[in-house]
Amino acid sequence: MALDMRFSPREEIMGDAHHTFRAFIETGEIIPAFTLPGSDGMPYSPWMYKQQEHLLLLIILTTTSSETRGLLKAFAREYRSFREEECALLVISADTVKVNLETQEELHVPFPLLADPKGEVIARYTLWDAGQKVVMPSIVLADRRGALYRQWAEEREEDLVGIEEILEELRYLNRLCTP
C-alpha cells in the first residue's frame, strides 16, 4: 500500500531493502508528550512512566482487525515479561474509546488501549494519512528518561519486529541503566 505523505526537511530516512521509514524522532530525543484517553476512560501520558519505567508504544490503525487482535494477544501473553523488564506498554489506535473498550473486554488485554481517532498523536510518531485513515504500524521504545531508544515501523503489522527481539532490547537497555 502506497502512502502519500508530506515530510519536513528535519526528518531523516531510515530503511533497508524492504521498506523506507522517515523518523519523526531522533534516537536519544525525548518522545513527544501527549495525553490520550484509555479504554478505562482515564487519561494516559508518557510522563506517567518517566523516571520509573521504560515505555513501549504500539501504534496501530485499529484494534478490530484479525491481524491486530493476534498481535494484541501475543503482547498480552508476554506482558509479564515486559513488566519484569520494568517496561510499561501502551497501545495507540485510531479507534474510539468505545471500540477500544470492547476490544479490551473481549481480549482481556492487561495494558491500556488509547484512543486517537483524529490521529493527532499517531502523526507525531509514524506515517498517518488522515484522509484515507492509513497508519504505518510502529513500535516505539523509550527509556526511563523518556528518550527514544529504538523505533520499528513496517507497512503491515505482521512484519513488525518480534516480541522476543523487543525483550532482548529491553534486557540490554536495563544492563546499560543498572549501575
C-alpha positions, -999 to 999 in steps of 0.1 A, spaced: 0 0 0 15 33 -10 14 62 14 13 97 0 28 117 29 45 151 32 76 154 54 96 182 68 133 185 60 141 176 96 130 140 91 157 115 81 151 84 60 157 51 77 153 20 56 165 -13 42 159 -33 11 123 -40 22 110 -6 33 117 30 40 106 49 70 111 85 79 119 90 115 100 117 133 120 114 164 158 111 166 173 83 188 181 99 222 155 126 217 127 129 243 95 114 228 66 139 222 42 145 251 6 136 247 -25 127 268 -50 103 253 -80 86 269 -76 49 277 -102 22 273 -108 26 310 -117 63 304 -86 75 323 -60 98 306 -26 84 298 6 102 291 43 91 286 52 113 316 33 89 339 62 65 334 91 89 332 119 81 356 102 49 367 98 26 337 107 22 301 78 27 278 68 7 247 42 23 224 25 1 199 9 23 172 -18 7 150 -47 18 129 -74 -3 146 -79 -29 173 -106 -47 153 -87 -64 125 -78 -101 130 -41 -93 125 -42 -67 152 -61 -89 176 -34 -116 171 -7 -90 178 -25 -78 209 -30 -114 222 8 -120 217 17 -89 237 -8 -99 264 8 -134 267 42 -118 271 30 -88 292 46 -103 324 80 -104 307 77 -67 298 68 -59 334 98 -79 346 119 -57 325 103 -26 340 85 -17 309 50 -3 305 31 -9 273 5 14 257 -13 7 225 -24 37 204 -51 33 178 -73 55 156 -103 38 172 -127 54 196 -126 48 234 -158 27 230 -142 4 203 -110 0 224 -131 -8 255 -150 -35 236 -117 -50 223 -101 -49 258 -131 -66 273 -132 -92 246 -94 -100 245 -87 -94 282 -55 -74 274 -38 -62 306 -25 -29 291 -43 3 281 -57 8 246 -55 45 239 -79 63 215 -66 88 189 -94 89 163 -81 121 147 -46 106 145 -30 137 160 -7 118 183 -2 90 158 10 115 132 38 126 156 52 91 158 46 74 125 32 78 90 -5 88 91 -28 96 62 -59 112 78 -79 113 46 -75 76 39 -71 66 76 -39 48 69 -12 42 95 22 27 92 22 3 122 51 12 146 67 2 178 85 29 198 107 20 228 116 49 251 139 46 281 132 57 316 142 92 308 116 93 281 142 93 253 137 73 221 158 42 223 145 23 193 117 26 167 104 0 143 79 6 115 65 -16 88 38 -14 62 20 -44 78 16 -53 115 26 -89 109 60 -76 96 68 -57 128 97 -67 150 92 -98 171 84 -96 208 115 -116 218 137 -91 200 120 -62 218 126 -81 251 162 -85 242 165 -48 236 149 -41 270 173 -65 287 202 -47 271 188 -13 280 184 -25 316 220 -36 317 230 -1 304 209 16 330 219 -5 360 250 6 379 
